[in-house]
Amino acid sequence: MKINLVFNPALESLFKAPSQLITFDANLLISPTRFGKSINFEKYKTNWLDPIFDLFPNISIHEAVYEELVDINSKKYIDSKSSLRIHKDSSLTP
């Protein structure tokens, strides 16, 4: 993937209208592992998840993404977010 470091219309759109619906993948919600060591979930939540959920109030995930959250901390965090929308296949197809 090439990223235009001078102008990124998608990123600009997010900052101009942070209340738009944003659909996340599971990899953004699970504390990463680097070199065989996991990042402490509380630090990940404080430094990554909380700021994102504070800035962007309309975050959504697909039901399959929710099922990918096998880490209990990630699942509890997502369950605590009453503003989070979970898309179901039945609501996305006619």
VEXDREN-302794 format. One record per residue (C-alpha): residue in one letter; x, y, z. Coordinates in steps of 0.05 Angstrom, whole numbers. Each point is the difference from the previous one (the first is absolute). Example, Ala and Ser with C-alpha at 12.3 -4.5 7.8 and 13.67 -1.06 7.14 Angstrom:
ATOM r     px     py     pz
ATOM A    246    -90    156
ATOM S     27     69    -13
! end
This chain:
ATOM r     px     py     pz
ATOM M      0      0      0
ATOM K     26     69    -18
ATOM I    -16     58     46
ATOM N      2     71    -25
ATOM L     36     36     56
ATOM V    -17     67    -29
ATOM F    -76     -9     -5
ATOM N    -43    -57     24
ATOM P    -74     14    -16
ATOM A    -26    -56     45
ATOM L     39     24     60
ATOM E    -20     72    -14
ATOM S    -72    -22     -3
ATOM L      5    -33     68
ATOM F     28     62     33
ATOM K    -50     47    -34
ATOM A    -59    -43     20
ATOM P     19    -44     59
ATOM S    -73    -18     13
ATOM Q     -6    -41    -64
ATOM L     -8    -75      5
ATOM I     67    -36      3
ATOM T      4    -76     -5
ATOM F     59    -32     36
ATOM D     34    -67    -10
ATOM A     19    -44     59
ATOM N     74     15     -7
ATOM L    -12     71     24
ATOM L    -35    -24     62
ATOM I     47    -54     24
ATOM S     63     18     38
ATOM P     58    -17    -46
ATOM T     56    -49     12
ATOM R     70     20    -20
ATOM F     61    -45      5
ATOM G    -39    -52     39
ATOM K    -23     50     53
ATOM S    -70     29      6
ATOM I    -11     73     14
ATOM N    -36      9     67
ATOM F    -74      8    -16
ATOM E    -10     57     50
ATOM K     55     40    -34
ATOM Y    -28    -17    -69
ATOM K    -69     21     23
ATOM T     25     66     30
ATOM N     46     19    -57
ATOM W    -38    -27    -60
ATOM L    -72    -23     10
ATOM D    -26     54     47
ATOM P     26     58    -43
ATOM I    -30    -30    -63
ATOM F    -68    -13     32
ATOM D      1     70     29
ATOM L     16     34    -66
ATOM F    -44    -44    -45
ATOM P    -68    -11     32
ATOM N    -30    -44    -56
ATOM I     45    -61     -3
ATOM S    -28    -65    -24
ATOM I     23    -72    -11
ATOM H    -29    -59    -37
ATOM E    -27    -58     42
ATOM A     57    -44    -27
ATOM V     51     50     27
ATOM Y    -34     -5     68
ATOM E      8    -75     -2
ATOM E     75      9    -16
ATOM L      9     35     67
ATOM V     25    -61     38
ATOM D     40     43     49
ATOM I    -46      9     60
ATOM N     25     71     13
ATOM S    -16     22    -71
ATOM K    -69    -31      3
ATOM K    -16     31     67
ATOM Y     23     68    -26
ATOM I    -44     -5    -62
ATOM D    -59    -24     42
ATOM S      8     62     43
ATOM K     -8     47    -60
ATOM S    -74     14     -5
ATOM S     10     45    -61
ATOM L     33    -55    -40
ATOM R    -42    -29    -57
ATOM I      6    -73    -19
ATOM H    -19    -13    -73
ATOM K    -36    -66    -12
ATOM D     -1    -33    -67
ATOM S    -76      1      2
ATOM S     -1     76      5
ATOM L     51      9    -56
ATOM T    -34    -41    -54
ATOM P    -69      9    -31
! end
